[in-house]
């Protein structure tokens, strides 16, 4: 049992289970699943669906943090992507044979490709500033964090763009095989990324860059190129998250879309056991961390906790889990609990 709790995912899994138990104890129908209209309904499904964008951003953030970096511009990238997709799709009302239908301004595949292409460029911009120019990651991504919001508001003209094109709604609100389609997107990204970092040398190279970039370059690892593409992938993940969010709410808000998402993503990665100092990372841990944050958010709102204190509650839970993950902290507590009484013979 002691060895089990030494596993890096042990405490995140325990935390997630405790949050599920807490929700179930206050809401008897929390674990209830119902098949209705051809798909599953229930609180668990709702949590998974709403966690999908955070899972995607957390997966991209995992690679960035593993290379000893940070990306605080993912929220702005989400806003830019959503704004571009909403502007290009929009949806004009057209009367055809007396029937009102909504048409897209551009073909939906073109709009999606353009939005994701811009998200990829945002990530590449960050990567070039960090790896090629030599800026500190937090400064490089802060530039896009600030400017990105302005770009998104320029695209939307400072207004909330409403999307009327029904086929676009399937991305964030549709169902496949009874489950939200967003889960399949998040699962596909996770499986593809897991395969790449475990079945190829890329995972080892990322760890090497995170542990010691200079030594990695001496060993022949193209550290700068790996860093650039880690940021590019993070931007792409944020772009996909932006599509899910805008599709789900059927609109794009350049000012509020993705607000504070970068902080939740960093918390999710940290909860999952990825070291902020670079090197060690866990994709599965980041997914569990994202589920913890979304389950905690659900618990806060369902228990009627005032919105103004929910960030404090979230911070306390994250602080406790991170402490429990620390071997040094556990050793210190163990020393306090089993300290020999004063005057006792050794």
N, C-alpha and C positions, 0 to 999 in steps of 0.2 A: 504493500500500500504506500509506503514511504517513497519507493522508487517511482510509483505512478504519479505522485504529486510533484516529482522533480521534472516531469515532462513539461516542455515550454507551453503546451496547449492545455495543461491540466486546469490551471486557475481560470483562464478564460471560459472553458467549457463549464466549470462549476458555477461561475458567475452567471452565464447564460441560463443554466438550469434553475438557479435560484430566482432569477428574474421571471422565468416562466411560471415557477411555482407561486411566486408572489402575485402575478397577474391572475392565475387560476384561483387563488384563495379569495381574492376580492371580486372576481367575476366568474361565477360558476359556468358560464357559457364560453369562457375563453378558449378552451380546448375543443369546443364543438365544431365539427366540420359538416357542412350541408351541401348536397349536390343540387344545384338549382340552375335552370336555364342552360344546361349543358356544361357547367363548370363548377368548381368548388368555391364555396363561400365560407368565411370564418375569420376570426381575429388572426390566426396564424398565417393564413394566406395573405391577409392585408399587410401584416408585418413584413413578410417576404417580398411582397410586391413593392412596398415603399422603401425597403432596404436595398433594392437592386441598384439604383443610381449610386448610392454610397459604396456598395460593394465594388462597382466598376472603378470609381475614383480611388478607393483604397488600394485596389490591385495595382493601378498605375503608380500611386504614391509609394507603394512598397518597393518598387524597383528604384525609384529616385532616392528614397531614404537609404536603401541598401548600398548605393554608390556614394554615400556620405553627403547627400544633398537634401533639399527640401523644396517643395513647390507650393507656395501660398497663392498661386494665381489660378488654381483649378476652378474656383467659384466664378471668376471672371470669364474663363474659357467656356464654362457651362452657359453663362449669360450670352456670350457672343454666338455660340452655336445655336442656341434656342432662337435668338433674334434672327439669324440668317435663315434658318429653316422656316420660321414663321413668316418672314417677309417674302420668301420665295414661294411658299405654298399658299399662305393666306386663305383664299377661298372666296371666289365671287359667286353670287347667286345668279343662276341662268335659268330662264324659262324654256323648257323643251317640251313641245306638245302639251302645253298647259301644266307641266309638272316642274316644280322648282328643284333644281339640283345645284350643288356647289362644285365648282371646278377649281383646279389649282392654277396659280399664275405660271409656274414652271412644272414640268413633269416631276413627280415626287422623287424618283431615283436621282435626278439631277440635283434637286434641292438637298437631299440627304448627302450626296457625294460632296457637294460644295461646302456644306456645313462641317462635315468631318474633315475635309481638306483644310479648311481654315483652322480647325482645332489642332490638326497635326502641325500646321505652320506655327501656331502659338507655342506648342511644345518644342519644336525645333528652335524657335527664337530663344526660348529659355535655355535650351541645351547649348546653343552656340555661345550665349553670353557667359555661361558657367564654364564650359570646357575649353572654348577657344579664346574668349576675351579674358577670362580669368576672374570674373566677378564672383563675389560671395553668393551662394545660391539664394539666400533670403533677400538680398538686395536685387539680384537679377529678376527674381519672380515677383518681387514687390512692384517693380516697374509695370509689369503686365497686369498685376492685380489692380493697380490704380487706373492705368490707362484703359484696361479692358472694359471696365464698367462704363467709361466714357464712350468707347467704341460701340458697345452694345446699345447705349442710349441714343447714339447717333443713328444707328441702324433702325431703331424703333421710333425715332423722332421724339423720344421722351415719353412715349405713350405705351400702353399695354396692347400688343398686337394679338387680336383674337383669331384663332385658326378655325375655319369652318369645313375644311376638307376631311370628310369622314375616314377615308382609307388611312390617313396619317395617324388617326387615333389608335389604330391597332398596335402600334409600336409600344406604347406605354399603358394602354388600357385593354388590349385584346387578350384573348385566351387561346391556348393551344393544348390539346389533350387534357382539358380541364384545369390547366394551371395558367397563371399570368404569363404572357409572352415575354415580359421583361425578365423573368427568371431564366428562360432559355438563353436569352442574350448574355446575361451575367454568367451563367454556367458555361456557355461556349467560350467566353473570354478566359474564364478561369482554367478550363481544361486545356485550351490551347497554350496559355502561358505556363501552366504547370508542366506540360509536355516539353516545352522548349527549354525551361530552366532545369529540368531533371534528366531529360534524355539527350541533351546536347551539352557542350562545354560552356554555354552561355551562363548558366547558373554559377559555375565555378569562377568564371571571369568576373561576374558582377561582385561576388564575394571578395575576390582579390582586389578589385578596384576600391571597394569600400574599406577594406582593412588597411591597404597601403597602396595608394595610386602610383607613387614613384616606383616602388618595387615591382608593381604589376607591369609598368611600362618597360622596366629593365628586363623583365622576363618575357617580353614580346607581346604582352596583351595590349591591344589598342584601346587604352583606357579612355581617351578623349572621345573616340567614336562611340564606345559603349555608353558613356555618360550622355552624349547628345541624344542617342536613340532611346535611352531610358526616359529622358524628359519628353521626347516626341511621343513615346507610347503613353506616357501619363496624360499628355494633352489630348491624345486620341480617345483615351478612356473617358476623360472629362467631356469630350464632344459627344460620345455615345450617351453618357448620362444626361447631357443637355437635351438630346432628342427624346429620351424617355420622359424627362420632366415636362417638357413643353407639350409632348403628345398626351401626357396624362391630364394636365390641367387645361389643355386646348388653348394655350396662349403663351406669350413670351413677354416677360417683364425684365427689361434691361437693368433695372435698378435692384430688384430683389431676387431674381433667379440665381440659385446657387449661393445665396448669402450664407456665410459661415460654413459652407460645405468643406472648405479646405481644413478647418479646425476639426470637424468631425472625422475627416479622412485621416488626419494625423493621429487623432485619438484611437481610431480603429486599428491603425497599423501598430501603434504602441501597445495597445491591449493585446494584440495578437502575438507579441513577443519579438517583433522586429527591433533590432538595436538602432537607436537614433544616431549612434556613432558610426554606423555603416557596417557592412560585412554580413552579419547574420540576418536572415530574413525568413519569413514564413507566409506563404500565400494563403494557406488554410487558416492561419491565425488571423490574417487581415479580414477574411470573410467572417470569421467568428466575431471579431471585434466590431465589424459593421452591424452584425445581427444584435450584439449586446447593446449598442447605442440605439438602434431602432426599437428594440424591445423595451429599453429603459424609457425612451421617449413615449412609447405607448402607455407604459405603466404610469408615468407622471401625469399624462393627460386623463387617463381613465380613473385615476385615484383623486382627481380634482385638485391636484397641486397647483397653486397659482402660477401662471406663466412667467411671472417676473422672477421666480426662484428656481425654475426648472434647470437653468444652466448651472446653478450652484449645486443642485442635487446631482446632476450629471458629473460635475467636476469631482465631487466627493467620492462617487462610485469609481470613477476612473483612477483617482488617487489611491484608493484602497486596493484595487486590483493590481496596479503597478507595483505597489509596495509588496503585495503577496508574491509577485513574480520575482522579486529580488531575493537571491539566495543569501546575500549579506544581511538583509533585514530579517529574514526568517531565522538566521543563525543568531542574530542579536536578541530577538524575542525569546528564542529557545534558551539563551544564556540567562536572561532575566527570570524566566519561569523556573529553571532548574538550578539556579545559583545556590551553592552550598551555604547554610546558615553561618553567621559569624562565629568564630571560635571552634567550628567543627573540624575534626581531623580529616585530612585529605585521604 
